[in-house]
């Protein structure tokens, strides 16, 4: 098993120990902190996602952004693991999809819609001191980040995590893109662009 796979297994095991109350309390704190980030406070369009299970909660944040008049794009998983996008029109317009996900039921906007985002909320399991994100391993967001890079788009990349998911080091691969900030219940940490990681 690879170092990434081992770390994923450990982090997912830790999340399974969280109670529903732990998840709810963290979601409330995360929503408030993330909504106050300048990158989100000043955004016209935010690409986000609907948290499921014991993921750090995004539902309150999605409602907050939409109430502010922010255009929120949510992913729709395609058969090849790439992501299409649709606008968030409220929780009542989310429908169950494959893999336990919830997806918007509105018009599909195409994989390129993410290029319009001023900020992108990325799901993750960990971030390290360099801003390297560990995802779940499906590769969907690697494609999104590659699409942004190829188009010369540079939205703010933000991850919501629990406090113990900011780790010393995440195994890095050449295609990994560092994030700009991580928000945890304990606070926000920013990662300045480095010459070896960002252009």
Helices and strands as residue ranges (DSSP letters): H 3-16, H 20-35, H 38-41, E 45-48, H 59-67, E 71-77, E 83-87, G 91-93, E 94-96, G 98-100, E 102-104, G 111-116, E 119-122, E 126-128, E 133-134, H 140-150, E 156-160, G 163-165, E 166-167, E 181-184, E 187-190
